[in-house]
Amino acid sequence: MSSSHYLLISLSAGSLLLLAGVILWAVANKVMAASDGDRFRSLQGILRFFSALLVLLGAFFWSWLGIIPGGLWLLAIWSTFSARNRAGELTALWTLSIASRSGRALGPEMWHHMDRIQGPARRRLKRLAVMLGDGEPLDLALQRCRVLPRSCSMELQAGLDAGQFPAALQEAASRETQRFSQGPHVTETFSISYFALIVDVIFLIVGFLMYFIIPKFKKIFEDFGTDLPEPTKLLISVSDGFASFGILVVVLLLPLSMFAVWCDMHARFYGWREVLERCAGSLWPRLRIPDIWRGLAWGIRGGRPFAESFAAMTLGHTDGSMRQQLRRIAEQVRNGVNPWDALVGLRWITHTEAEALTRAEAVNNLPWVLDTLADAEEQRWEHRLHYAIQLVRPVLIVLIGLAVAFIAIGFFLPLVKLVNDLA
């Protein structure tokens, strides 16, 4: 069977698997929307698992030979899921804000607004309403249901502890909606998927040339009794190396490509700062300091001690190491340690920021200063990422240009050498 037959079979199988995965995912959503209970939730989880497996297998069949549509399939599917997930978070946040301002019990009030909600937000809020109806405390129910976005979860948990939950929800919903509608400026000028697509195009073109053109070059040079140029031999050696480890290269590149698409889609709807926080939050706690500052501001407005606000923020969407550090700070503050000194000791804030917070506390202007520092820190991260990407982008372009130049020279020199030899 020729390579064209293998390619046709691969593309056909990939298309069928991708279509089956999308249909199965839609069926899983319909099952959950039409029914309640843990049994149907388990069935939905099983259907979603097999749906994701079919989509991954389909993308693998589409992209195992470097076919560009495989990456485009992944990009389109992941973009759809990311947009639905982000829109669901914002819908749930606004629904909670409206329900909490009514002054009635939150669980029954959410059921009142449930009919106008569809998609992921409906499922999350339905689970939260069921847990609240079963007597679960609101702070623990919010932690288990993951209704709150990661970027403001600690702030809202501290606002709930301080009795400022409705106001904190409204402010967080407005801020997150504005961030979502405007979009991150860095994403507009940088895309990992764009460079990955260029690399895929290079692999596709070079693979075609190496498979169809280079053997003819070899035959021509053998007939004339001369050798290929050294750059061309080096290019053939590199190509043969990739061909020898083709399966291993695919196994390594597929997860990396999926991770690149995930980073792009997550940055498009959440921002690059949260991508870094998800990937290196435990190593770089400074990324979550705006959320902590806003949580402390709500605690001060509600008259709560600093130690209690730090303890409440451990229920937010944080990793284990950050929760442990927040508990340690709360314990130190209870023992009489200044909270700003404790944060400086962990290198979460600078000495200059600690001095500014101490002076603001002395003049009873601390909540405003905390909110201002949080906004300034987020803007500072955005500018830093923008400058870093302006440096990384030309480096990537130069590397791709060098690769293209090497390939072009490797294919052009045999013609020059053959003409010289014939002359």
TAJO-V609013 format. One record per backbone hydrogen bond with DSSP energy under -0.5 kcal/mol. NH is the residue of the N-H (numbers start at 1). CO is the residue of the C=O. Records with the same first field share a line. If there is no record, write none. Layout:
NH: CO + CO
//
This chain:
6: 2
7: 3
8: 4
9: 5
10: 6
11: 7
12: 8
13: 9
14: 10
15: 11
16: 12
17: 13
18: 14
19: 15
20: 16
21: 17
22: 18
23: 19
24: 20
25: 21
26: 22
27: 23
28: 24
29: 25
30: 26
31: 27
32: 28
33: 29
34: 30
35: 31
41: 37
42: 38
43: 39
44: 40
45: 41
46: 42
47: 43
48: 44
49: 45
50: 46
51: 47
52: 48
53: 49
54: 50
55: 51
56: 52
57: 53
58: 54
59: 55
60: 56
61: 57
62: 58
63: 59
64: 60
66: 63
70: 67
71: 67 + 68
72: 68
73: 69
74: 70
75: 71
76: 72
77: 73
78: 74
79: 75
80: 76
81: 77
82: 78
83: 79
84: 80
85: 81
86: 82
87: 83
88: 84
89: 85
90: 86
91: 87
92: 88
93: 89
94: 90
95: 91
96: 92
97: 93
98: 94
99: 95
100: 96
101: 97
102: 99
103: 100
109: 105
110: 106
111: 107
112: 108
113: 109
114: 110
116: 113
117: 114
121: 118
122: 119
123: 119
124: 120
125: 121
126: 122
127: 123
128: 124
129: 125
130: 126
131: 127
132: 128
133: 129
134: 130
135: 132
136: 131
141: 137
142: 138
143: 139
144: 140
145: 141
146: 142
147: 142
152: 149
153: 150
156: 152
157: 153
158: 154
159: 155
160: 156
161: 157
162: 158
163: 160
164: 159
168: 164
169: 165
170: 166
171: 167
172: 168
173: 169
174: 170
175: 171
176: 172
177: 173
178: 174
179: 175
180: 176
181: 177
182: 178
183: 179
188: 184
189: 185 + 186
190: 186
195: 191
196: 192
197: 193
198: 194
199: 195
200: 196
201: 197
202: 198
203: 199
204: 200
205: 201
206: 202
207: 203
208: 204
209: 205
210: 206
211: 207
212: 208
213: 209
214: 209
216: 213
217: 213
218: 214
219: 215
220: 216
221: 217
222: 218
223: 219
224: 220
225: 221 + 222
226: 221
233: 229
234: 230
235: 231
236: 232
237: 233
238: 234
239: 235
240: 236
241: 237
242: 238
243: 239
244: 240
245: 241
246: 243
249: 245
250: 246
251: 247
252: 248
253: 249
254: 250
255: 251
256: 252
257: 253
258: 254
259: 255
260: 256
261: 257
262: 258
263: 259
264: 260
265: 261
266: 262
267: 263
268: 264
269: 265
270: 266
271: 266 + 267
275: 271
276: 272
277: 273
278: 274
279: 275
280: 276
281: 277
284: 280
287: 284
288: 285
289: 286
292: 288
293: 289
294: 290
295: 291
296: 292
297: 293
298: 294
299: 295
300: 296
301: 297
302: 298
303: 300
304: 299
309: 305
310: 306
311: 307
312: 308
313: 309
314: 311
315: 312
316: 313
318: 316
323: 319
324: 320
325: 321
326: 322
327: 323
328: 324
329: 325
330: 326
331: 327
332: 328
333: 329
334: 330
335: 331
336: 333
337: 332
342: 338
343: 339
344: 340
345: 341
346: 342
347: 344
348: 343
349: 343
354: 350
355: 351
356: 352
357: 353
358: 354
359: 355
360: 356
361: 357
362: 358
363: 359
364: 361
365: 360
369: 365
370: 366
371: 367
372: 368
373: 369
374: 370
375: 371
376: 372
377: 373
378: 374
379: 375
380: 376
381: 377
382: 378
383: 379
384: 380
385: 381
386: 382
387: 383
388: 384
389: 385
390: 386
391: 387 + 388
392: 388
393: 389
394: 390
395: 391
396: 392
397: 393
398: 394
399: 395
400: 396
401: 397
402: 398
403: 399
404: 400
405: 401
406: 402
407: 403
408: 404
409: 405
410: 406
411: 407
412: 408
413: 409
415: 412
416: 412
417: 413
418: 414
419: 415
420: 416
421: 417
422: 418
423: 419
//
